[in-house]
Amino acid sequence: MANTHRELAERLRLKPGKRVRLDEVDPADKLGLPGKDQALRALAKNVEHIAALQECLHAEHRRALLVVLQALDAGGKDGTTRAVFSGINPQGCRVTSFKAPTALELEHDFLWRIHNAVPGRGEIGVFNRSHYEDVLVVRVDKLVPKAVWSKRYELINRFERLLVDNGTEIVKIYLHISKEEQAERLRERIAMPEKRWKFSPDDLRKRGQWDDYMKAYEDALRRCGTEEAPWYLVPADRNWVRDVAVSAIVRTRLEEMDPQLPEPKWDPSVIVID
């Protein structure tokens, strides 16, 4: 491969505070990858390393990793989760999918349900959608006034800083697909009986708000990208590019965390098992 996993992750990392123009980013970019077959081999290698590092993280039991996946409808969040986290011990990984808030959740602040799902020490947590819905769909659908949602960027930054300060590393990944690719994926969902459960007529209403969502995402990427909790922008029209890119990001962050197996508190040399 032309790029190592670390080089690929660094290429996709957004500079904190820098304005992003999503219409200038090619969702079908191959990122210099030589081809699908080689990329899939790289994916398998990354997944193998992620599994080994997760085992150390779980045993170390001091820190956690939170992976936030954001995308438009049919953007590939489920497929990414299956491809990248398939090799992880289920005991050390928790995936949370955030739907519309329940009546109970609406009785609390917007971060209440998020904080409750944050991974514990030794865990990898994957958010399929996240607290960013409260500056995305809430903004686009005008569910609360601008005076309310506009304050949430800073609240999110403070929340994420709290998590980092308490040992939870964060990587936030936006899966960027084109409007044409989304249309193709929605047609496929309608045409294939085994995928129809994923489709909702409301998806078409949201598709009609494409430009509003692009603007909302651009603001979230700019205003909530920080050194301690960076955003990564992944071209996602090609599943194999998306998967190897996300796996490279997760592997790189775990390697930077460098979790260690704990030393036993007893002397192995004196243990005898008859």
C-alpha positions as CSV (number, residue, x, y, z in Angstrom):
1,M,0.0,0.0,0.0
2,A,1.1,3.5,-0.8
3,N,0.0,4.7,2.7
4,T,0.8,3.2,6.1
5,H,-2.2,3.1,8.5
6,R,-0.7,6.0,10.4
7,E,-0.2,8.2,7.3
8,L,-3.7,7.4,6.2
9,A,-5.2,8.4,9.6
10,E,-3.2,11.6,9.7
11,R,-4.3,12.5,6.2
12,L,-8.0,12.2,7.2
13,R,-7.6,14.1,10.5
14,L,-9.2,17.5,10.4
15,K,-7.3,20.5,11.8
16,P,-9.2,21.9,14.8
17,G,-11.1,25.0,14.0
18,K,-10.5,24.9,10.2
19,R,-13.5,25.5,8.0
20,V,-14.5,22.5,6.0
21,R,-16.3,22.7,2.6
22,L,-17.9,19.3,2.0
23,D,-18.7,20.1,-1.6
24,E,-15.0,20.3,-2.2
25,V,-14.3,16.8,-0.8
26,D,-14.7,13.9,-3.2
27,P,-16.7,11.1,-1.5
28,A,-15.4,8.7,-4.0
29,D,-11.7,9.5,-3.3
30,K,-9.6,6.3,-3.2
31,L,-7.1,8.0,-0.9
32,G,-4.2,6.7,-2.9
33,L,-5.1,3.1,-2.1
34,P,-3.8,0.7,-4.8
35,G,-7.0,-1.3,-5.2
36,K,-9.8,-3.2,-3.5
37,D,-8.0,-6.5,-2.9
38,Q,-4.9,-4.9,-1.3
39,A,-7.1,-2.6,0.8
40,L,-9.1,-5.6,2.1
41,R,-5.9,-7.3,3.1
42,A,-4.9,-4.1,4.9
43,L,-8.3,-4.0,6.6
44,A,-7.8,-7.6,7.8
45,K,-4.4,-6.7,9.2
46,N,-5.8,-3.6,10.9
47,V,-8.7,-5.5,12.5
48,E,-6.2,-8.1,13.8
49,H,-4.1,-5.4,15.5
50,I,-7.3,-3.7,16.8
51,A,-8.4,-6.9,18.4
52,A,-5.0,-7.5,20.1
53,L,-4.8,-3.9,21.4
54,Q,-8.4,-4.1,22.6
55,E,-7.4,-7.2,24.6
56,C,-4.6,-5.1,26.3
57,L,-7.0,-2.2,26.9
58,H,-9.5,-4.5,28.5
59,A,-6.8,-6.1,30.7
60,E,-5.2,-2.8,31.6
61,H,-8.6,-1.5,32.8
62,R,-7.5,2.1,33.2
63,R,-8.7,3.9,30.0
64,A,-11.4,3.6,27.3
65,L,-11.8,4.5,23.7
66,L,-14.9,6.1,22.3
67,V,-15.5,6.0,18.5
68,V,-18.2,8.3,17.2
69,L,-19.6,7.5,13.8
70,Q,-21.7,10.1,12.1
71,A,-23.2,10.1,8.6
72,L,-26.3,10.9,6.7
73,D,-28.9,8.1,6.1
74,A,-27.4,5.2,4.2
75,G,-23.9,6.6,5.0
76,G,-22.5,3.3,6.1
77,K,-22.4,3.4,9.9
78,D,-23.7,-0.1,10.3
79,G,-21.4,-1.6,7.7
80,T,-18.4,0.2,9.1
81,T,-19.1,-1.2,12.6
82,R,-19.4,-4.7,11.2
83,A,-16.2,-4.5,9.2
84,V,-13.9,-2.8,11.7
85,F,-15.0,-4.2,15.0
86,S,-15.8,-7.8,13.9
87,G,-12.8,-9.2,15.6
88,I,-13.2,-7.6,19.0
89,N,-14.1,-9.6,22.1
90,P,-17.7,-8.6,22.8
91,Q,-17.0,-8.4,26.5
92,G,-14.8,-5.3,25.8
93,C,-16.9,-3.5,23.2
94,R,-20.3,-1.8,23.3
95,V,-22.2,-0.4,20.4
96,T,-24.9,2.2,21.1
97,S,-27.3,3.4,18.4
98,F,-29.0,6.7,19.2
99,K,-32.5,7.1,17.9
100,A,-35.0,9.8,18.6
101,P,-35.0,10.6,22.3
102,T,-37.5,8.8,24.5
103,A,-39.9,10.6,26.8
104,L,-37.6,9.9,29.7
105,E,-34.6,11.2,27.9
106,L,-36.4,14.4,27.0
107,E,-36.9,15.0,30.7
108,H,-33.2,15.5,31.0
109,D,-30.5,17.6,29.4
110,F,-29.4,16.5,25.9
111,L,-26.2,14.9,27.1
112,W,-27.8,12.8,29.8
113,R,-28.4,9.8,27.6
114,I,-25.0,10.1,26.0
115,H,-23.1,10.2,29.2
116,N,-24.9,7.0,30.3
117,A,-23.6,5.2,27.3
118,V,-19.9,6.2,27.5
119,P,-17.7,3.2,27.6
120,G,-16.3,2.1,31.0
121,R,-12.6,1.6,31.7
122,G,-11.2,-1.1,29.5
123,E,-13.9,-0.8,26.9
124,I,-14.2,0.4,23.3
125,G,-17.5,2.1,22.8
126,V,-19.0,2.8,19.3
127,F,-21.6,5.4,18.9
128,N,-23.9,5.0,15.9
129,R,-25.0,8.6,15.7
130,S,-24.4,10.5,18.9
131,H,-24.7,13.8,20.8
132,Y,-24.1,15.5,17.5
133,E,-27.7,14.8,16.4
134,D,-28.5,17.7,18.8
135,V,-26.7,20.2,16.5
136,L,-27.7,18.4,13.3
137,V,-31.2,17.0,13.0
138,V,-32.4,19.2,15.9
139,R,-31.0,22.2,14.0
140,V,-32.3,21.3,10.5
141,D,-35.8,20.3,11.7
142,K,-35.9,23.3,14.0
143,L,-36.9,21.2,17.0
144,V,-35.5,23.8,19.3
145,P,-34.7,27.5,18.8
146,K,-31.3,28.6,17.4
147,A,-30.6,30.2,20.8
148,V,-30.7,26.7,22.3
149,W,-28.8,24.6,19.8
150,S,-26.2,27.2,19.1
151,K,-24.9,26.9,22.7
152,R,-24.5,23.2,22.4
153,Y,-21.2,23.3,20.5
154,E,-19.4,24.6,23.5
155,L,-21.3,22.3,25.8
156,I,-20.2,19.4,23.6
157,N,-16.6,20.5,23.7
158,R,-16.7,20.7,27.5
159,F,-18.3,17.3,27.8
160,E,-15.7,15.7,25.5
161,R,-12.9,17.4,27.5
162,L,-14.4,15.9,30.7
163,L,-14.3,12.5,29.1
164,V,-10.7,12.8,27.9
165,D,-9.6,14.2,31.3
166,N,-11.1,11.1,32.9
167,G,-9.3,8.6,30.6
168,T,-11.7,8.2,27.7
169,E,-9.9,8.8,24.4
170,I,-12.2,10.0,21.6
171,V,-12.1,9.7,17.8
172,K,-15.0,11.2,15.8
173,I,-15.5,10.1,12.2
174,Y,-17.8,11.6,9.6
175,L,-18.6,9.2,6.7
176,H,-19.0,11.4,3.7
177,I,-21.1,10.1,0.9
178,S,-22.4,11.8,-2.2
179,K,-26.1,12.5,-2.9
180,E,-25.9,10.2,-5.9
181,E,-24.5,7.3,-3.8
182,Q,-27.2,7.9,-1.2
183,A,-29.9,7.6,-3.8
184,E,-28.5,4.3,-5.1
185,R,-28.3,2.9,-1.6
186,L,-31.9,4.0,-0.8
187,R,-33.1,2.4,-4.0
188,E,-31.3,-0.8,-3.0
189,R,-33.0,-0.8,0.4
190,I,-36.4,-0.6,-1.3
191,A,-35.7,-3.2,-3.9
192,M,-34.2,-5.8,-1.5
193,P,-36.7,-7.4,0.9
194,E,-34.0,-8.2,3.5
195,K,-33.0,-4.5,3.6
196,R,-36.5,-2.8,3.5
197,W,-36.6,-2.7,7.3
198,K,-33.8,-0.1,7.1
199,F,-35.9,2.3,4.9
200,S,-38.4,4.9,6.1
201,P,-40.3,7.3,4.0
202,D,-39.0,10.0,6.3
203,D,-35.6,9.3,4.7
204,L,-36.8,11.0,1.6
205,R,-37.8,14.1,3.6
206,K,-34.3,14.3,5.1
207,R,-32.8,13.8,1.7
208,G,-34.7,16.9,0.6
209,Q,-32.8,18.8,3.3
210,W,-29.4,17.8,1.9
211,D,-28.0,21.3,1.7
212,D,-29.1,22.1,5.2
213,Y,-27.4,19.0,6.6
214,M,-24.2,19.8,4.7
215,K,-24.1,23.2,6.4
216,A,-24.9,21.8,9.8
217,Y,-22.1,19.2,9.4
218,E,-19.6,21.8,8.3
219,D,-20.3,23.8,11.4
220,A,-20.1,20.8,13.7
221,L,-16.8,19.7,12.1
222,R,-15.3,23.2,12.5
223,R,-16.7,24.1,15.9
224,C,-16.2,20.8,17.7
225,G,-12.9,19.6,16.3
226,T,-10.3,19.8,19.1
227,E,-6.8,18.5,19.7
228,E,-8.1,16.1,22.3
229,A,-11.2,15.0,20.4
230,P,-10.5,15.4,16.7
231,W,-12.7,14.8,13.7
232,Y,-11.8,12.6,10.8
233,L,-13.4,13.0,7.4
234,V,-13.6,9.7,5.5
235,P,-14.8,9.5,1.9
236,A,-17.4,6.7,2.0
237,D,-18.9,6.2,-1.5
238,R,-16.6,3.1,-1.7
239,N,-17.1,0.7,1.2
240,W,-13.7,-0.8,0.9
241,V,-12.0,2.7,1.1
242,R,-14.3,3.6,4.0
243,D,-13.5,0.4,6.0
244,V,-9.8,0.5,5.6
245,A,-9.7,4.2,6.5
246,V,-11.7,3.8,9.7
247,S,-9.7,0.8,10.7
248,A,-6.5,2.7,10.2
249,I,-7.8,5.6,12.4
250,V,-8.9,3.2,15.2
251,R,-5.7,1.2,15.1
252,T,-3.6,4.4,15.1
253,R,-5.3,5.8,18.1
254,L,-5.1,2.5,20.1
255,E,-1.4,2.3,19.3
256,E,-0.9,5.9,20.5
257,M,-2.7,4.9,23.7
258,D,-0.3,1.9,24.0
259,P,-2.3,-0.2,26.5
260,Q,-0.2,-2.6,28.5
261,L,-1.0,-6.0,30.0
262,P,-0.8,-5.6,33.8
263,E,1.9,-7.4,35.8
264,P,0.5,-10.1,38.2
265,K,0.4,-9.2,41.8
266,W,1.7,-12.7,42.6
267,D,4.9,-14.6,41.8
268,P,4.3,-16.9,38.8
269,S,7.4,-18.9,39.7
270,V,6.0,-20.2,43.0
271,I,2.7,-21.4,41.5
272,V,2.4,-25.1,41.2
273,I,-0.6,-26.8,39.7
274,D,-0.8,-30.6,40.3
